[in-house]
Amino acid sequence: MTRIGLLSDTHGWLDPRIKEHFADRDIIWHAGDLGPGVAEELAAWKPLVAVHGNIDDARCRATYPEHQRFTLEGVRVWMTHIAGKPPRYTPEVLKELRTCPTDLFICGHSHICAVRFDEAVNCLYMNPGAAGRHGWHQVRTLLRFELEAGKVLGLEVIELGKRGAD
């Protein structure tokens, strides 16, 4: 079993409570728009898998790709930043989801926390919402879950409070 902490859209700010909520996690996944210093802080604490987002600078883009594809605990994962949402994915993402089977599809960008199984492409869609203070979201959110034997288990949505509050 691998315990994952998933967040997105930090935009250069990490709520100190993230470390509390991810203390028992084995790895952290970040679905883009890290912002300055976030990747370094997270990677110094736990293993980090991340993708860059549209606000990330050249250094972040050189370190973290636009797409991460891998299999962990028998789950085929694809993580990217901008993708749309079921059933309105971007055309490129929809084509890829139809031609390259994925069990767990993760994106950020919308600042809206959402998890649902998309029967049209036969995969679980996750967007952890936004954990940062900047954007149009009202509440900062992140996700915790486990992967084991080809399954996503123990999903939790964690609310960190209102967007502008510390």
N, C-alpha and C positions, 0 to 999 in steps of 0.2 A: 504494500500500500504506500502511495505517495500522497502527502498532504500538501495542498496548494493554496497559496494566497494570491488572489487575482485583483488587480486594480488597473485603473486607466486615468488619463487626463488629470495628472497631478499638476501640470503646468508650473513646475519648479517649486512646489511646496508639498512637504510631507507632514501630515497630521501626526504628532508624536504618538498618538494612540494606535497608529498602524502597527508599530512594533509590538504592542500589547496583543492586538488581535491576531497577528501573524507569528507570535512567539513559538507556537507549537507546529508551525508549518515547516515542511522540508525544503520548499522552494517557493520563490515569488515569481509570478508572471505579471508583466506590465504590457498592456495593450496600446501603448503609444501616447504621444504628447507628454513625455516625461518632464521636459523643461530642465533648466540648468541645475546640476548637482544631484538630482534625484537618483539617477542610475548609479552613480558612485556611492551614494549613501546606502542604497539598498544592497548593492553587490558586495559592499564591505561587511554586511551583516549576514546575508543568506545568499545561496545561489540564485541568480537572476536570469530569466529568459524574457527578452523584451523585443518589441518592434518599435521603430521610430514612427512618429506621427507628423502631421502637417506643420506643427509649430516648432519641431525640433531642429536644432542647428546642424551644421555640417559635421561637427565632431560626433554628435549622437547618431547621425545618419551613417557615418562611416563605421561606427561600432555596432549598431543594431540595424538589422535589415528591415525592409518593408513587410516581409512575410517570414514567418517561422512555421515550418512544417516538420513534424516529428511524431513518433509513436512512443507513448509512455504507458506502461502497465497495460498494454494491449489496446490502448485508445489512440486512434489516429487523430491528431490535433492539427488544426490550422489556425494561426493567430495573425491578424493584420489590424491596421488601425481604421481605415475608412472602407466600409463595405455595404452600408445600408442595413436593412433588417428584413426579416421575413414578413411578407413575401416580396418586398421591394429592395432586393440587393442591387448593387451596381451591376451592369451587364457583364463586366469582366469576372466579378466574383460569382455570379450565378452560373456562368459558363463553366468555371473551374469547379464549383460545387457539384455540377452535374457530371463532369467528366473525370474527376479525381475524388473518389470516395473519402469522406471525412466523417468521423464520429462526433467530434467536438469542434465547433467553429466559434472563434472568439474574435470580437472586435471592440473598438472603443468609439471615440469621436462624437457620438450623439449626446453624451452626458446623461443618457437615460438608462437606468438599470433595467435589464430585461433578460429573462431566461425562458426559453420555450423550445419544445421539440418541433422541428420543421419537417413535417411529413413529406413535403414536396421534394426535398433533397436528402431526406432520411438522416438528419443529424441534429444534435443538440446545439442550439444557438445560445451564446452567452455574451452579454455586454455588462461589465461591472458598474456602468455609470461613471461618474466622475468623483475622484477623491480629493481634488484640488479646490481652491477657493475661487477660481476664475471660470466664468462660463454662465450659461443660462439655466443650469440645474438649480433646484431649490434645496435639495438635500444631498450631502456627500455620501457616497456609498462604495462598498467593496464587497467581494465575494470570497468565501472559503468553501473548499470541497476536497474530496479525496478521489483518487483514481485507483482502482483495484480490479484485477481480472477482467479488463475490458469494460468496466462500468464506472460511471460517475456517481459518487455516493456522498451523503452527508452535506448537501448544499446548504449554505447559510448566506443570507443577505445581511450585511452589517451596515447600519446607518451611523455616520459619524457626526451628524448634526447639520444645521443649516449651512448653506454655502459660505456666507461671510463670517461665520462664527469660528472661533479657535477652540 
